[in-house]
Amino acid sequence: MSGTLYLCATPIGNLEDITLRVLRVLKEADLIACEDTRHSRILLAHYDIHTPVTSYHQHNRVKKAEELVGKLAAGLNIALITDAGTPIVSDPGDVLVQRCYENGIPVTSLPGPCAGITALTLSGIDAGRFAFYGFLPVKGRERGELIADLKKEKMPVLLYEAPHKLKKTLADLYAALGDRGIIILRELTKVHEERRRFTLSGAVSFYEETEPKGEYVLILEPASEEELLNGENDAAADKPLLEQLSEYMEAGMDKKSAMKQIAKDRHMSRRDVYQAVLEAEAEE
């Protein structure tokens, strides 16, 4: 008889934010698979849990999944935890869960902390519907296209960001979306928990003077009715063509994708945008 894979939510900051059920399973499991064993040992030591641990992270998630499935098939019960919050949500685990289902191994989820949901409850916005984008791609065409998609998003948008990437992300969002409202939360459940409301221009200015520290959750306000109606962002479309092109490319788009997006912004054909770019470049 096979064992069971338990997906265990762990604290995102305050070590008291853990359920009795998760504590019991962590103590009774045969093995705990951790995103970072060094980090997880702090939590386990705090609750006097001595279950053996093994690493399961983004870089070994495919190969290690096969090993863990073998142990589960042999009858071991395994608990999966990440550095903070709920497994799978912007964290490793989906490959392991898929392999378990493929091999007929039971999987169950033990609910608990999640940074995104915690941020929504603190935001003060209507959180009945929202779009979760997690961490944006670091660079490249995919990043630029995802940011461009946010222009027409009808729901609040939930993003995660690391402190060393926050300034660039805010600048890229402002370049693409204009002065949309944003709520920025950091260090959730910790001593220095903070919630600030800005426009994107205000956020860019604030973090020019204040060095980002801690883990961040960003909540973008949805596109306004005017933006959705016009199908464009005035702050972007009113800029000089080459400036808008440069900003999209700095956000990660290639030149072709950037011109395609500009054509949408300005209600122009792609051919007309291409010709206008050639003429603008020739004048420089």
VENRA-V640031 format. One record per pair of residues at least 6 apart in sequence whose ideal C-beta (glycine too) atoms are under 6 Angstrom apart, sorted by the first residue. I is the first residue (numbers start at 1). J is the second residue. Records with the same first field share a line. If there is no record, write none. Layout:
# VENRA-V640031
I->J, J
This chain:
# VENRA-V640031
2->72, 73, 105
3->72, 75, 76, 77
4->77, 106
5->78, 100, 107
6->25, 79, 108
7->80, 87, 109
8->22, 79, 81, 110
9->86, 111, 112, 113
10->81
11->17, 18, 113
12->84, 85, 113, 115, 188, 189
13->188, 189, 190
14->189
15->46
17->113, 189
19->112
21->110
22->110
23->47
25->79
26->49, 79
27->49
29->51, 77, 79
30->76, 77
31->52, 76, 78
32->51, 53, 79
33->54, 56, 78, 80
34->40, 53, 81
35->57, 82, 83
36->83
37->53, 55
39->83
56->64
57->92
58->92
61->92, 95
62->95
65->95, 96, 99
68->78
69->99, 103
72->78, 105
80->87, 93
82->91
85->113, 114, 115
86->114
87->93
88->94
89->114
90->134, 135, 160
97->107
100->107
115->188, 217
116->158
118->188
119->185, 217
120->127
122->195
123->183, 219
125->156
129->155
130->155, 156, 158
131->153, 155, 157
132->158
133->157, 159
134->160
135->160
136->143, 146
137->143
139->252
140->252
141->253, 254, 257
143->252
144->248, 251, 252, 253
147->172, 176, 251
148->176, 261
150->157
151->177, 233
152->223
153->222, 223
154->222
155->222
156->219, 222
157->220
158->219
159->218
161->169, 216
163->212, 213
166->212, 216
167->207
170->203, 204
171->204
172->251
173->200
174->200, 204
175->247
177->233
178->233, 235
179->199, 200, 201
180->200, 221
181->199, 221
182->198, 200, 203, 220
183->197, 219
184->196, 218
185->195, 217
186->194, 214, 216
187->193, 214
232->265
236->244, 265
237->265, 266
241->276, 280
242->280
244->262
245->258
248->258, 261
249->258
259->273, 274
260->270
262->273
263->270, 273
